[in-house]
Amino acid sequence: MSEIRDIALAESGERKLKWVEAHMPVLKSICEDFEKTKPFSGLKVALSVHLEAKTGYLSCVFKAGGAEVYATGSNVLSTQDDVCAALVQRGIHVFAWHAATQEEYDHHLACCLEAGPNLIIDDGGDLNHMIHSSYPQLIPNVIGLCEETTTGIIRLLAMNKAGKLKFPVMLVNDAQMKHLFDNRYGTGQSVWNAINKTTNLIVAGSQVVVAGYGWCGKGVAMRAKGLGARVIVTEVNPIRAIEAVMDGFQVMPMKEAAPLGDFFVTVTGCKDVITMEHMLLMKEGAILTNAGHFNVEVSYAELEAQCVSKELRRDNMIGYTLKNGRTVNLIGEGRLVNLAAGDGHPAEIMDMSFAVQALAAEYFVKHKNDNLPLINRVPEEIDQEIATRKLRFLGMNIDTLSEEQDRYLHAFDL
């Protein structure tokens, strides 16, 4: 039981799955463990993720662990139809296709939930929102939910504060082995891969404006600098703004940066970061992108409503003529640029992030009778286990403390 675009695309998707599996040794080793221990036997796992090869392999890892797996997308432009087809052939229930309408997207989310999942893997919080708002009768089935993103965690914390969160969640994005690598190195590289692929324009010597200097913004700015760009950072957090200054970047409000930028990348998780007020100040041909989560950081609806005309400039990029006669170019409808116009983060980076997802889900199963709190941080031992495995696969060794050193460091513990 699946709803996908075309099962005939499975051969192409299978090649993608095999390629990422070869470059995700930590997750593969966890898969081999799960095949022996079957921690998810008799359970249903629902995933709302960017349905491409790396998340596809994560779905296969849950299946190897004994789960019945239901997968859908978390972004209508990041779903890859050939990967969906390959997953169906591997025995996973998939409800997704590329460029789904909002109605189709919501229907696919509902299909996953109607299976009655015991574990939820969420990317941005859409499954969590839907089960609480539309399927409250299914909430008692849920052992726990693992959230992948900063945006999703913001939504979870708001629900918890309002007293509306009804089952335990794990803040996967906050794990060290996730945000220190995925958000910084993964976002940094994949954003520029997508921009370069879409525009075929030179970055060296250009002016790049990065909105937001969290871990994702740090990665995007660092890679822009490495490509030879001059970088401006916009921020609302004074501490992060000082970090950007200390890292060698200019800092100013978006209204001042708008006339200067050639490329704009928003990475804030907030809405209306770049509005029509800013766009009207921009150079002719400025490139607008979002690497946050939803397509509200660059005010897409405002741009669509107020432009004089628009035309397809290149695949995944629309040129909008504004009322002042200038044109700005928006990639991927303002959705996540690295997935809407690219292949997402490199496999070696997602190897660590999805290892966190897999072990966090296993933790929920092991502790399902322990009356866990609603908000859970990823246990330190999971981070340590993944880091140890990754180092081994990288062929690296590290020092260990002697007993005397360990006693010294803990001599004053309370």
C-alpha positions in Angstrom: 0.0 0.0 0.0 1.8 3.1 -1.3 1.1 6.2 -3.3 4.1 7.2 -5.5 4.7 8.7 -8.9 6.1 5.7 -10.9 7.4 2.3 -9.7 9.3 2.0 -13.0 11.8 4.5 -11.6 13.0 2.1 -9.0 16.3 1.0 -10.7 17.6 4.6 -10.6 16.6 5.0 -7.0 18.2 1.7 -6.1 21.5 3.0 -7.4 21.2 6.1 -5.2 20.5 4.0 -2.1 23.5 1.7 -2.7 25.7 4.7 -3.3 24.8 6.4 0.0 25.0 3.1 1.9 28.6 2.8 0.8 29.4 6.2 2.3 27.4 5.9 5.6 29.5 3.3 7.5 28.2 4.3 11.0 24.6 3.9 10.0 25.4 0.7 8.2 27.0 -0.7 11.3 23.9 0.2 13.3 21.8 -1.4 10.6 23.8 -4.6 11.0 23.3 -4.5 14.8 19.5 -3.9 14.3 19.3 -6.9 12.0 20.5 -9.1 14.9 18.6 -7.5 17.8 15.4 -6.5 16.0 14.6 -3.6 18.5 11.6 -2.4 16.5 9.9 -5.8 16.0 6.2 -5.5 16.0 6.3 -1.7 15.9 5.3 0.8 13.2 7.6 3.7 12.4 6.3 6.8 10.5 8.8 9.2 8.9 8.2 12.7 7.5 11.6 13.5 6.0 13.2 14.9 2.9 12.7 11.7 0.8 15.9 11.3 -1.0 18.6 8.6 -0.9 20.1 9.2 2.6 16.7 9.4 4.4 15.7 6.5 2.2 18.5 4.4 3.7 17.5 5.5 7.2 14.0 4.1 6.5 15.7 0.8 5.4 17.6 0.7 8.7 14.3 0.8 10.7 12.9 -1.9 8.5 16.1 -4.0 9.1 15.4 -3.5 12.9 12.0 -5.2 12.5 9.7 -2.2 12.0 6.9 -1.8 9.6 7.9 1.5 8.0 5.7 4.3 6.6 7.5 7.2 4.9 6.4 10.6 3.4 8.1 13.8 2.5 8.6 16.9 4.6 9.1 19.3 1.6 7.3 18.9 -1.7 10.3 19.8 -3.8 12.9 17.6 -2.1 11.1 14.3 -2.7 12.9 12.2 -5.3 10.4 9.9 -7.2 13.0 7.3 -8.1 14.1 6.9 -4.4 10.4 6.5 -3.5 10.0 3.7 -6.0 13.1 1.9 -4.8 11.9 2.1 -1.2 8.5 0.5 -2.2 10.4 -2.3 -3.9 12.3 -2.8 -0.6 9.0 -3.3 1.3 8.5 0.2 2.7 5.1 2.0 2.5 5.7 5.3 0.8 3.2 8.2 0.3 4.9 11.0 -1.6 5.8 12.4 -4.9 7.8 15.4 -6.2 6.0 18.7 -6.5 2.9 17.6 -4.6 0.2 20.2 -4.0 -0.5 21.2 -0.5 -3.6 19.0 -0.5 -1.6 16.0 -1.7 1.1 16.7 0.8 -1.4 16.8 3.7 -3.0 13.6 2.4 0.3 11.8 2.4 1.0 12.9 6.0 -2.4 11.5 6.9 -1.7 8.2 5.2 1.4 7.7 7.4 -0.5 8.6 10.6 -3.5 6.4 9.8 -1.2 3.4 10.0 -1.1 4.1 13.8 2.7 4.6 14.3 4.5 3.8 17.5 7.5 5.9 16.7 7.6 9.1 14.7 10.7 10.6 12.9 9.9 14.2 12.1 11.6 16.9 10.1 10.1 20.2 10.8 7.1 19.1 12.9 4.4 18.5 10.4 3.6 14.9 11.5 3.6 16.0 15.1 1.2 18.9 14.4 -1.1 16.7 12.5 -1.4 13.9 15.0 -2.1 16.3 17.8 -4.6 18.4 15.8 -6.4 15.8 13.7 -5.6 12.3 15.1 -5.6 12.6 18.9 -7.1 9.1 19.2 -3.7 7.7 17.9 -1.6 9.5 20.5 -1.7 6.6 23.0 0.0 4.4 20.4 3.1 6.7 20.3 6.2 5.7 22.3 8.1 8.8 21.2 9.0 11.2 18.5 12.5 12.2 17.2 12.8 15.7 15.7 15.5 16.4 13.2 15.5 20.2 12.9 15.8 23.5 14.7 12.4 24.7 13.3 10.7 21.5 14.5 12.2 21.9 18.0 10.9 25.4 18.2 7.4 24.1 17.5 7.8 21.3 20.0 8.9 23.6 22.8 6.1 26.0 22.1 3.6 23.1 22.3 5.1 21.9 25.5 5.0 25.4 27.1 1.3 25.6 26.1 0.6 22.2 27.7 -0.4 20.7 24.4 2.4 18.1 23.9 1.1 14.6 24.7 4.0 12.2 24.3 7.8 12.2 24.8 10.0 13.8 22.2 13.7 13.6 21.6 15.5 16.8 20.4 17.8 15.1 17.9 18.9 18.4 16.3 20.5 19.4 19.6 22.7 16.4 19.8 26.4 17.3 19.3 26.8 14.6 16.6 24.0 16.3 14.7 24.2 20.1 14.9 28.0 20.4 15.1 28.4 18.6 11.8 25.1 18.4 9.9 24.1 22.0 10.5 27.6 23.5 10.0 29.5 21.4 7.5 26.4 19.7 5.8 24.5 22.9 5.3 27.6 24.9 4.4 28.5 22.6 1.5 25.1 21.6 0.3 23.8 25.1 0.1 26.6 26.2 -2.2 26.4 23.0 -4.2 22.8 23.8 -5.0 23.4 27.5 -5.7 26.3 26.8 -8.0 24.5 24.0 -9.8 21.4 26.3 -10.3 23.1 29.5 -11.3 26.5 28.6 -12.8 27.7 32.0 -11.5 31.0 32.8 -9.9 31.0 33.2 -6.1 34.6 34.5 -5.8 34.6 38.3 -5.6 30.8 38.5 -5.0 29.0 39.9 -2.0 27.1 37.2 0.0 24.6 38.1 2.7 23.9 35.4 5.3 20.8 36.0 7.5 21.3 34.2 10.8 24.5 33.0 12.5 23.5 29.8 14.2 25.3 26.6 13.3 23.8 26.6 9.8 24.6 30.2 9.2 28.2 29.7 10.4 28.6 26.9 7.8 27.1 28.9 5.0 29.3 31.9 5.7 32.4 29.8 6.2 31.9 28.1 2.8 31.1 31.4 1.1 34.4 32.8 2.4 36.2 29.8 1.3 34.8 30.3 -2.2 36.3 33.8 -2.3 33.2 35.9 -1.4 32.9 38.9 0.8 30.4 38.0 3.5 27.9 40.2 5.4 25.9 38.6 8.3 22.6 39.9 9.6 21.4 38.9 13.1 19.0 39.7 15.8 21.0 38.0 18.5 23.8 40.3 19.8 26.0 37.4 21.0 25.9 35.7 17.6 26.5 39.0 15.9 29.7 39.4 17.9 30.7 35.9 17.0 30.3 36.8 13.3 32.5 39.9 13.8 35.2 37.9 15.5 35.0 35.4 12.7 35.9 38.2 10.3 32.5 39.1 8.8 30.7 42.4 8.5 27.5 42.7 10.5 24.6 45.0 9.7 20.8 45.1 9.4 19.2 43.5 6.4 17.9 46.9 5.2 21.6 48.1 4.9 22.8 44.8 3.4 20.0 44.5 0.8 21.6 47.0 -1.7 25.0 45.3 -1.4 24.3 41.6 -1.9 24.7 39.5 -5.0 23.6 36.3 -3.2 21.3 36.1 -0.2 20.9 33.0 2.0 18.4 33.0 4.9 19.1 30.5 7.8 17.0 31.8 10.7 14.0 29.5 11.1 11.8 32.7 11.3 9.5 34.4 8.8 9.8 37.6 6.7 13.6 37.9 7.0 13.7 39.2 3.4 10.6 41.2 2.5 9.5 43.3 -0.5 10.9 46.3 1.3 14.3 44.7 1.1 13.9 43.3 -2.4 13.1 46.7 -3.8 16.5 47.9 -2.6 18.4 45.0 -4.2 20.7 45.0 -7.3 19.4 43.9 -10.6 19.6 40.1 -10.7 20.2 39.4 -7.0 19.9 35.7 -6.1 17.6 34.9 -3.2 17.7 31.5 -1.4 16.5 30.0 1.9 18.3 27.3 3.9 16.1 27.5 6.9 13.0 25.4 6.8 9.7 26.6 5.5 9.4 29.0 2.5 8.5 32.0 4.6 12.0 33.4 5.4 12.1 35.0 1.9 8.6 36.4 1.7 7.5 34.2 -1.2 3.8 35.0 -1.0 4.5 38.7 -1.0 6.8 38.3 -4.0 4.2 36.3 -5.9 1.5 38.9 -5.1 3.4 42.1 -5.9 5.7 41.2 -8.8 4.9 42.8 -12.2 5.9 39.6 -14.1 7.9 36.4 -13.6 9.7 33.9 -15.9 11.7 30.7 -15.5 15.3 31.8 -15.7 17.0 28.4 -15.1 15.8 25.0 -13.7 14.5 25.7 -10.2 14.9 29.5 -10.5 12.3 32.1 -11.2 13.1 35.7 -12.1 10.6 38.2 -10.7 10.3 41.7 -12.1 9.4 44.2 -9.4 7.5 47.5 -9.7 10.8 49.4 -9.8 11.8 47.6 -13.0 14.5 45.5 -11.4 14.6 41.7 -11.3 15.4 39.4 -8.4 15.8 35.6 -8.8 14.4 33.1 -6.3 15.7 29.5 -6.2 13.3 26.7 -5.3 10.3 28.8 -4.4 12.2 29.9 -1.3 12.1 26.3 0.0 15.3 24.6 1.4 17.7 25.4 -1.4 20.0 22.5 -0.8 17.2 20.0 -1.3 14.8 21.9 -3.6 17.7 22.5 -6.1 20.3 19.9 -5.0 20.8 16.5 -3.3 21.0 17.7 0.3 23.8 17.2 2.7 26.7 14.9 1.8 26.2 11.3 2.8 29.2 11.2 5.2 27.6 14.0 7.2 24.1 12.5 7.3 25.8 9.2 8.4 26.2 10.8 11.8 22.8 12.6 12.0 20.8 9.6 11.0 22.8 7.4 13.4 21.5 9.8 16.1 17.9 9.3 14.8 18.3 5.5 14.8 19.8 5.2 18.3 17.4 7.8 19.7 14.4 5.8 18.5 16.0 2.6 20.0 16.4 4.5 23.3 12.7 5.3 23.3 11.8 1.6 22.9 14.2 0.5 25.6 12.8 3.0 28.0 9.1 2.9 27.0 8.1 1.9 30.5 10.3 4.4 32.3 7.9 7.3 32.4 10.2 9.6 30.4 9.7 13.4 30.5 8.0 15.0 27.5 11.2 16.8 26.4 14.3 14.7 26.2 17.9 15.5 25.2 19.9 12.9 23.3 21.8 11.0 26.0 25.6 11.7 26.1 26.3 8.1 25.6 24.6 8.1 22.2 26.8 11.0 21.0 29.9 9.3 22.4 29.0 5.9 20.7 28.5 7.6 17.3 31.7 9.6 17.6 33.7 6.5 18.5 32.3 4.6 15.6 32.9 7.5 13.2 36.5 7.9 14.3 37.1 4.2 13.8 35.7 4.3 10.2 37.9 7.4 9.5 40.9 5.4 10.7 41.6 7.7 13.6 42.6 7.0 17.2 42.5 9.3 20.2 44.1 9.4 23.7 42.4 8.0 26.7 42.6 9.2 30.3 44.7 7.2 32.8 43.0 6.3 36.1 45.1 8.9 37.8 44.0 11.6 35.3 40.4 10.6 35.6 40.6 10.8 39.4 42.2 14.3 39.1 39.5 15.6 36.9 36.8 14.3 39.2 38.4 15.1 42.5 36.1 18.0 43.2 32.9 16.6 41.9 30.0 17.2 44.2 
